Every structure is written in C-alpha cells, then in structure tokens.
C-alpha cells in the first residue's frame, strides 16, 4: 500500500463506532480455549470455529478489522470462499499476527521478550500478497517484586519499533501492542507507573526507527489494578488513570488507540471503554477496542463445536460487538446487555 493508503487503513480500523476482533490465538492458546468446551483442536475445528465468527451476519457494522493467525489467513469458509473474501464482503479489513510469542528474557527471571524478527521482512511480503493490510505484534510486561526492569521495557520497545518499521516498509499498518499484564497484586498506581514508562519507551523507540505515527495503531492495556490486589479500582478510577496516562505518553499524530481486554470480563472491558468515551471528549485519538476473549467467550461457550449452535453463537458475538461498538461512542448501557436475553 502507498503512504496514503496506509493512513486511510489506519483511520478505517478506528472508524467511529467500530473496533477490531482479535482471533489470532496460537495453536497452544486455542487448544486451551477448546478444552474448556471439550473439543479437540484440529485444523478443521479451528477453521470451523473461525468460520462461525467471520460469517456472523452484520458483524461489519461494528467490526472494522480482524487479526488472524497464519493458518486462518490461508483458510476458507465452508463454501470454499477464502476468509479474506468473506471479510471483504462485510467491509472487515484482514490483519495478521506476526510475532513468534513471548519467551524468557535472558538473565532476567520472570520477564519476557517477544521473538519473531528473524525473517519478518519476507513473511510480511507474503502476508501482503495473501491479502493482509495490517499486522500485530504483542510485547508482554510483567509487574512483580523488582520488575519490570529497564532492560525488559527497553528491549521490548526496540523489538516493537523494528517490527513496526518493517511493516510500513511492506505497506502494512502496524498494530503496536505493549501489554502490561494485570497478573499480580499491584495497585492501580503501580500499574500507572509501569504503563507510562512502557508507553514512553515504546514511542521513543518508534521515533528512533522512523515509524510514521499516522500509519499505526496503538493497542495498549488499560491502567487497572492487579487481579489479586485487595483494592480494586472502580470504573471512574480506571478510566481516569488510563486516559491521563495516554495523554502524557501518546503523540496526537497516532490516529487511534484500540485497547486489549487483558483478562477483564466481557462486560467490564466494555464498561471501562464506555466510561472513557463518556467522560473524555475531544481527545486527539479515537478510543476503541481490539478484544479477543472479551468478544469471543460467549460465542465459544454457545457454539461448543456443533453446527446446530452456529446461529446462536453468532448472535452472541454480534451482541458483544454491538455493545463494544456503542462503548466506543460512549453510548453503552446496562440495558443493552439485557437485549440478548430478550
């Protein structure tokens, strides 16, 4: 894609009232999800599951793009139509996860570095030919006693920036995902401190690598209490801390911020996003979603690997996409959650 096309794609991914569906689980992760519904993970069951998701009627009303796994980008729907064409019919932009996962960071117990830069230029060229228009790379930052170290934040920021530069060279919009995990008993204040340090380090690295900010999307974690913290921050506290952190870390040139759910429940992830869009107007970037489990979970539990359940599972996915689309506009309400049951 040209420079103008990449800018247009980035804007389209964060279009008003729309967000991104993340269905890029690795084989190991999807196997865990499938075990929860007692089905085996095989190429065909994975294809059938993602077929159910991507053929959901009306999904394109609320979903701008979908992040796929390598296998899924090459697969087709049940009628033989390539998934990229299925998505195009709904106006959903195909994307691809390109990192090779988080591995132990040498000499830094408890910390991770995301691998996958070797051979990335060649893979990106292939993905572009297969129809991908954007890519995603996830870095993992853990909060614990004495961590994260500056070395962990710095090396992950450098890898994210190198990945982003290679994407833009290949004509793909990079989604830059620095996730500060909610695992642990840390406070909201500690989450804020680490998230701010991480985001600032990432943008310094992006600048050093010459990444064009207008042609990328940031996919951060929200500033949130550790899941084992005895004091859980309320909705207003999370919304305020998250937006304040972004305003102090993220340049206005970035077109949009698509949050990850990071282990939050379906409704909580939606509620937090909605609060930010209700209370903060005229921000320099769009605030929307790029959820995986928080969009898929209800559909997965309904589907259970059975063709007879596809319509009901699609209804569950459409409902969650609709709720999050409303949250991206600050128009979500508890009443919307009751619509599905009705």
C-alpha positions in Angstrom: 0.0 0.0 0.0 1.0 3.6 -0.6 1.5 6.1 2.2 -2.0 7.5 1.7 -3.5 4.0 1.6 -1.8 3.1 4.9 -3.1 6.2 6.6 -6.6 5.5 5.3 -6.4 1.9 6.6 -5.3 3.1 10.0 -8.2 5.5 10.1 -10.6 2.8 8.9 -9.5 0.5 11.7 -10.6 3.0 14.3 -13.6 4.3 12.5 -16.4 5.8 14.6 -18.3 3.1 16.5 -16.1 0.2 15.3 -13.3 -1.9 16.7 -11.1 -4.8 15.9 -11.8 -8.5 16.5 -8.7 -10.5 17.6 -8.9 -14.1 16.6 -5.2 -14.7 16.3 -4.7 -17.3 19.0 -1.7 -19.6 18.6 -2.3 -23.3 18.4 -1.4 -23.7 22.1 -3.9 -20.9 23.1 -6.8 -22.1 21.0 -6.2 -25.6 22.3 -6.8 -24.3 25.9 -10.0 -22.5 24.8 -11.3 -25.6 23.0 -10.5 -27.8 26.1 -13.0 -25.6 28.0 -15.8 -26.8 25.7 -14.4 -30.3 25.4 -13.5 -30.4 21.7 -10.2 -31.3 20.1 -8.1 -28.6 18.4 -7.5 -29.7 14.8 -7.1 -27.7 11.5 -10.8 -28.4 10.7 -12.2 -27.5 14.2 -10.2 -24.3 14.2 -11.4 -23.5 10.7 -15.0 -24.2 11.6 -14.8 -22.0 14.7 -13.3 -19.0 12.9 -15.8 -19.6 10.0 -18.6 -19.2 12.5 -17.1 -16.0 13.8 -16.2 -14.4 10.4 -19.6 -15.2 8.8 -21.6 -13.6 11.5 -24.4 -11.6 9.8 -24.0 -7.9 10.3 -20.6 -8.2 12.0 -19.1 -5.5 9.8 -21.5 -2.9 11.4 -19.2 -2.9 14.5 -16.0 -4.6 13.5 -13.5 -2.8 11.3 -10.8 -5.4 11.1 -9.9 -8.9 12.3 -6.5 -10.1 13.4 -5.9 -13.6 12.1 -3.4 -16.4 12.8 -1.2 -17.6 10.0 -3.3 -20.7 9.5 -6.6 -18.7 9.3 -5.3 -16.3 6.7 -4.8 -19.3 4.4 -8.1 -21.0 5.1 -11.6 -20.7 3.6 -15.2 -20.7 4.7 -17.3 -23.8 4.5 -18.5 -22.8 1.0 -14.9 -22.6 -0.2 -14.7 -18.8 -0.2 -11.3 -17.6 1.2 -11.7 -15.9 4.6 -10.2 -12.7 3.2 -13.0 -12.5 0.7 -15.6 -13.3 3.3 -14.3 -10.4 5.4 -14.2 -8.1 2.4 -17.9 -8.6 1.8 -18.6 -7.2 5.3 -16.1 -4.4 4.9 -13.8 -6.1 7.5 -10.1 -5.5 6.9 -7.8 -8.6 7.2 -4.9 -8.4 9.6 -2.2 -10.9 10.7 -0.4 -11.7 13.9 3.4 -11.8 13.1 5.2 -12.3 16.4 6.5 -15.7 17.5 5.4 -15.3 21.1 6.9 -14.2 24.4 10.0 -16.1 25.6 12.1 -15.9 28.7 14.4 -12.8 28.7 18.0 -14.0 29.2 19.3 -13.1 32.6 16.0 -11.5 33.8 14.0 -14.1 35.8 10.2 -13.6 35.5 10.5 -11.3 32.4 9.7 -11.9 28.7 10.9 -10.8 25.3 8.8 -11.3 22.2 10.6 -13.1 19.4 10.0 -13.2 15.6 12.1 -10.5 14.0 14.2 -13.0 12.1 12.8 -13.5 8.6 10.0 -11.0 9.3 10.6 -8.9 6.2 10.0 -12.0 4.0 6.9 -13.1 5.9 5.4 -9.6 5.8 5.7 -9.6 2.0 4.0 -12.9 1.8 1.1 -11.8 4.1 0.6 -8.7 2.0 0.2 -10.9 -1.1 -2.3 -13.1 0.8 -4.4 -10.0 1.4 -3.4 -8.7 4.9 -3.5 -5.0 5.2 -2.3 -4.7 8.8 -0.3 -6.7 11.3 0.1 -7.1 15.1 3.0 -7.7 17.5 2.5 -8.1 21.2 5.0 -7.4 23.9 4.5 -8.6 27.5 5.5 -6.6 30.6 5.0 -8.2 34.0 4.7 -6.3 37.2 6.3 -8.0 40.3 8.9 -7.6 43.0 11.7 -5.6 41.4 10.2 -5.9 37.9 9.8 -4.8 35.2 13.4 -3.9 34.7 14.5 -1.1 32.4 16.2 -3.8 30.2 12.9 -5.6 29.7 10.9 -2.5 28.8 13.7 -1.2 26.5 14.3 -4.5 24.6 10.6 -5.0 24.0 10.1 -1.4 22.9 13.0 -1.8 20.5 11.5 -5.0 19.1 8.1 -3.4 18.7 9.7 -0.4 16.8 11.7 -2.6 14.5 8.6 -4.7 13.7 6.6 -1.5 13.0 9.2 -0.1 10.7 9.3 -3.4 8.7 5.5 -3.4 8.5 5.4 0.1 7.0 8.2 -0.8 4.6 6.0 -3.7 3.4 2.9 -1.5 3.1 1.2 -2.9 6.2 -0.2 -0.9 9.1 1.4 -2.0 12.3 -0.6 -2.5 15.5 1.8 -1.9 18.3 0.8 -3.8 21.4 2.7 -3.2 24.7 0.7 -5.2 27.2 1.3 -4.5 30.9 -0.2 -7.7 32.4 -2.9 -7.5 35.1 -1.5 -10.6 36.8 -0.3 -9.9 40.3 -1.4 -7.9 43.4 -0.2 -4.5 42.3 -2.1 -1.3 42.9 -3.7 1.0 40.3 -0.9 3.5 41.0 1.8 0.9 40.3 0.0 -0.1 37.0 0.0 3.6 36.0 3.7 4.0 36.7 4.7 0.9 34.7 2.3 1.6 31.8 3.5 5.2 31.5 7.2 4.1 31.5 6.4 1.4 28.9 4.4 3.7 26.5 7.0 6.4 26.6 9.8 3.9 25.9 7.8 2.5 23.0 7.3 5.9 21.4 10.9 6.9 21.8 11.9 3.6 20.0 9.3 4.2 17.3 10.7 7.7 16.7 14.3 6.3 16.6 13.2 3.7 14.0 11.5 6.3 11.8 8.0 4.8 12.2 5.3 7.1 10.7 2.8 7.6 13.6 -0.1 8.4 11.3 0.2 4.9 9.8 0.0 2.9 13.0 -2.4 1.9 15.8 -1.6 1.5 19.5 -3.1 -1.5 21.3 -2.3 -0.9 25.0 -3.6 -2.4 28.2 -5.8 -0.3 30.4 -4.4 1.1 33.7 -6.0 -1.3 36.1 -5.5 -2.9 39.5 -3.7 -6.3 39.6 -6.3 -9.0 39.6 -5.1 -10.2 43.0 -4.9 -6.8 44.5 -7.1 -6.5 47.7 -8.1 -3.0 46.4 -9.8 -3.0 43.0 -10.1 0.4 41.3 -13.5 1.4 40.2 -14.7 2.3 36.7 -14.1 6.0 37.1 -10.6 5.5 38.5 -9.6 3.1 35.7 -11.0 5.4 33.0 -9.2 8.5 34.5 -5.9 6.8 35.1 -5.9 5.2 31.6 -6.7 8.4 29.7 -4.3 10.5 31.8 -1.5 8.1 31.1 -2.2 8.2 27.3 -2.3 12.0 27.2 1.1 12.1 28.8 2.6 9.4 26.7 1.0 9.1 23.2 1.5 11.7 20.5 -1.5 13.2 18.9 -0.4 12.0 15.4 -1.5 8.5 16.3 -5.0 8.0 14.7 -6.4 5.6 17.3 -6.0 3.5 20.4 -7.6 0.1 20.4 -7.5 -1.4 23.9 -6.8 -5.0 24.6 -9.1 -6.6 27.2 -6.3 -8.3 29.1 -8.3 -10.8 31.1 -11.1 -8.5 32.1 -14.6 -9.9 31.9 -16.7 -9.2 28.8 -18.9 -6.6 30.4 -16.1 -4.9 32.5 -13.9 -4.4 29.4 -17.0 -2.8 27.7 -17.8 -0.7 30.8 -14.3 0.7 31.1 -14.1 1.7 27.4 -17.5 3.3 27.6 -16.6 5.4 30.6 -13.6 6.8 28.8 -15.7 7.9 25.9 -18.4 9.3 28.1 -16.1 11.4 30.3 -13.4 12.4 27.8 -14.3 14.3 24.7 -12.1 15.9 22.0 -9.2 13.6 22.6 -6.5 13.6 19.9 -7.1 10.0 19.0 -10.1 7.6 18.8 -10.5 5.2 21.7 -11.9 1.8 20.7 -11.4 -1.9 21.2 -9.3 -4.8 19.9 -10.7 -7.6 22.0 -10.1 -11.3 21.8 -11.6 -13.3 24.6 -13.9 -10.4 25.7 -15.6 -10.6 22.3 -15.4 -14.4 21.7 -16.0 -16.0 25.0 -19.9 -16.0 24.9 -19.9 -17.2 21.3 -17.4 -20.0 22.1 -19.4 -21.3 25.0 -22.6 -21.2 22.9 -21.0 -22.9 19.9 -19.5 -25.9 21.6 -18.2 -27.2 18.2 -21.7 -28.0 17.0 -23.1 -26.8 13.7 -26.6 -26.7 15.2 -25.3 -23.9 17.6 -23.8 -21.7 15.0 -26.7 -19.2 14.7 -27.0 -18.8 18.4 -23.2 -18.4 18.8 -23.2 -15.8 16.0 -26.0 -13.9 17.8 -23.8 -13.8 21.0 -20.8 -12.5 19.1 -22.9 -9.9 17.3 -24.3 -8.7 20.6 -20.9 -8.3 22.2 -19.6 -6.5 19.1 -22.7 -4.2 19.2 -22.1 -3.4 22.9 -18.5 -2.6 22.3 -19.3 -0.5 19.2 -21.6 1.5 21.4 -18.9 1.8 24.1 -16.6 3.3 21.5 -19.1 6.1 21.1 -19.9 6.4 24.8 -23.4 5.1 24.3 -23.3 1.7 26.1 -25.7 0.9 28.9 -26.6 -2.0 31.1 -29.9 -2.1 29.3 -28.1 -3.3 26.2 -26.9 -6.4 28.0 -30.5 -7.5 28.5 -31.3 -7.3 24.8 -29.7 -10.7 24.0 -31.7 -12.5 26.7 -34.9 -10.8 25.5 
